[in-house]
Amino acid sequence: MSIVAGRIDYRLLHGIVQGFWCPTYATQRTMIIDDATANDEVRKAAMKLSKPSGQALSIITEEKALTNFKAGKYDNHTVFTIARDPQTFLDLIEAGQKIPVLTLGLTELPPEGTPGVQAGRRAFIKEEDIPVYQKIAASGTKVEVRYMTTDKPVPISEFISL
């Protein structure tokens, strides 16, 4: 089975993700793919305090994630994957992972004048990431913009051309 859904959220695992998104997908494992967090024991320990109840939690580098998926480590698991960057999800797809749905949740506010597109109130798509999202969508992944589980999902095609 493996990846059930992915989410782009610059805060990674926090209250909204832990309290709403993780229960929505009810996967066996929540996976944070973020090199900076995986390599910082203090950040990693703090994030583990938000471990979703009843789910395993992995906080790993992208390289480790790609290695583990390639080795079939999660073939018998359901996994909800969270990362900061859409390129992480494209790398997973290009490595052979299917991602049925990818939600663009919360992004950092870019510096003023950064070229790109505002995608709803809480997400920004940098111009350099538009081709990444286009490739993700072309792979068959449903890409949507949605902050909360109760928000109506808006197809990314409302903000960029696919």
C-alpha positions as CSV (number, residue, x, y, z in Angstrom):
1,M,0.0,0.0,0.0
2,S,2.6,2.5,1.2
3,I,2.0,6.3,0.7
4,V,-1.7,7.2,1.1
5,A,-1.3,10.9,1.0
6,G,1.3,13.7,1.2
7,R,1.2,17.2,2.7
8,I,3.5,20.2,2.1
9,D,3.7,22.2,5.3
10,Y,6.7,24.2,6.4
11,R,6.0,23.5,10.1
12,L,5.9,19.8,9.3
13,L,4.3,18.1,12.3
14,H,2.3,20.5,14.5
15,G,-1.1,20.7,16.2
16,I,-3.3,20.9,13.1
17,V,-1.5,18.1,11.3
18,Q,-1.4,15.9,14.4
19,G,-4.9,16.6,15.5
20,F,-6.7,16.7,12.2
21,W,-4.8,15.4,9.2
22,C,-3.2,12.3,10.8
23,P,-6.6,11.1,12.1
24,T,-8.2,11.8,8.7
25,Y,-5.8,9.4,6.9
26,A,-5.5,7.0,9.9
27,T,-2.3,5.5,8.5
28,Q,0.0,3.2,10.3
29,R,2.9,5.6,10.0
30,T,3.4,9.4,9.7
31,M,6.6,10.2,8.0
32,I,8.4,13.5,8.1
33,I,10.9,13.8,5.3
34,D,13.2,16.8,6.2
35,D,17.0,16.7,6.2
36,A,17.4,19.6,8.7
37,T,15.0,18.1,11.2
38,A,16.3,14.6,10.9
39,N,19.8,15.8,11.5
40,D,19.0,18.0,14.5
41,E,18.4,15.8,17.6
42,V,16.7,18.7,19.6
43,R,14.2,19.5,16.8
44,K,13.6,15.8,16.2
45,A,13.0,15.1,19.9
46,A,10.6,18.1,20.1
47,M,8.7,16.9,17.1
48,K,8.4,13.4,18.5
49,L,6.3,15.0,21.3
50,S,3.6,15.5,18.7
51,K,3.6,11.9,17.6
52,P,0.1,11.0,16.5
53,S,-1.6,8.5,18.8
54,G,-1.7,5.0,17.5
55,Q,0.7,5.7,14.6
56,A,4.4,5.1,14.2
57,L,6.5,8.2,13.5
58,S,9.5,8.5,11.2
59,I,11.6,11.6,11.0
60,I,14.1,10.9,8.3
61,T,16.3,12.5,5.6
62,E,15.1,12.3,2.0
63,E,18.0,10.0,1.1
64,K,16.9,7.6,3.9
65,A,13.3,7.8,2.8
66,L,14.2,7.0,-0.8
67,T,16.4,4.1,0.3
68,N,13.7,2.7,2.6
69,F,11.0,2.9,0.0
70,K,13.2,1.4,-2.7
71,A,14.0,-1.5,-0.3
72,G,10.3,-2.1,0.3
73,K,10.5,-1.2,4.0
74,Y,7.0,0.3,3.9
75,D,5.3,-1.9,1.4
76,N,3.0,-3.4,4.0
77,H,2.3,0.0,5.7
78,T,0.0,2.9,5.1
79,V,2.1,6.1,5.2
80,F,1.1,9.8,5.5
81,T,4.1,11.8,4.3
82,I,4.9,15.4,5.2
83,A,7.7,17.6,3.8
84,R,8.4,21.3,3.3
85,D,9.2,21.1,-0.4
86,P,7.3,19.8,-3.4
87,Q,10.6,18.5,-4.9
88,T,10.7,15.9,-2.1
89,F,7.4,14.5,-3.4
90,L,8.5,14.6,-7.0
91,D,11.7,12.7,-6.0
92,L,9.5,10.0,-4.4
93,I,7.4,9.7,-7.5
94,E,10.4,9.5,-9.8
95,A,11.7,6.7,-7.5
96,G,8.5,4.8,-8.2
97,Q,6.3,5.7,-5.3
98,K,2.6,6.4,-6.0
99,I,1.1,9.4,-4.2
100,P,-2.7,9.5,-4.6
101,V,-3.1,13.0,-3.2
102,L,-0.8,15.8,-2.3
103,T,-2.1,18.7,-0.2
104,L,-0.4,22.1,-0.3
105,G,-1.1,23.3,3.2
106,L,1.0,26.0,4.8
107,T,4.1,27.6,3.3
108,E,6.5,30.1,4.6
109,L,5.8,33.6,3.5
110,P,8.3,34.4,0.7
111,P,10.3,37.6,0.7
112,E,8.3,40.5,-0.8
113,G,8.8,40.5,-4.6
114,T,9.4,36.8,-4.9
115,P,7.9,35.7,-8.2
116,G,5.1,33.1,-7.8
117,V,1.5,32.7,-7.1
118,Q,-0.6,33.1,-3.9
119,A,-2.6,29.9,-3.6
120,G,-5.3,30.6,-1.1
121,R,-4.6,32.5,2.1
122,R,-1.9,30.3,3.6
123,A,0.1,28.9,0.6
124,F,2.4,30.4,-1.9
125,I,3.8,28.7,-5.0
126,K,7.2,29.9,-5.9
127,E,7.7,30.4,-9.6
128,E,10.6,27.9,-9.6
129,D,8.3,25.2,-8.1
130,I,5.6,25.5,-10.8
131,P,7.2,22.9,-13.1
132,V,7.6,20.6,-10.1
133,Y,3.9,20.8,-9.3
134,Q,3.1,20.3,-13.0
135,K,5.2,17.1,-13.1
136,I,3.6,15.8,-9.8
137,A,0.2,16.4,-11.3
138,A,1.2,14.8,-14.6
139,S,2.2,11.6,-12.7
140,G,-1.5,11.1,-11.7
141,T,-1.3,12.7,-8.3
142,K,-4.3,14.8,-7.3
143,V,-2.7,18.1,-6.1
144,E,-4.9,20.3,-4.0
145,V,-4.6,23.4,-1.8
146,R,-6.2,22.9,1.6
147,Y,-5.1,24.2,5.0
148,M,-7.6,22.4,7.3
149,T,-9.4,19.1,6.7
150,T,-12.7,21.0,6.9
151,D,-11.7,23.4,4.1
152,K,-13.0,22.7,0.6
153,P,-10.1,21.2,-1.5
154,V,-9.1,23.6,-4.3
155,P,-7.3,22.0,-7.3
156,I,-3.9,23.4,-7.8
157,S,-5.0,24.0,-11.4
158,E,-7.0,27.0,-10.1
159,F,-3.6,28.7,-9.4
160,I,-1.2,27.4,-12.0
161,S,-1.7,25.8,-15.5
162,L,-1.2,22.1,-15.7
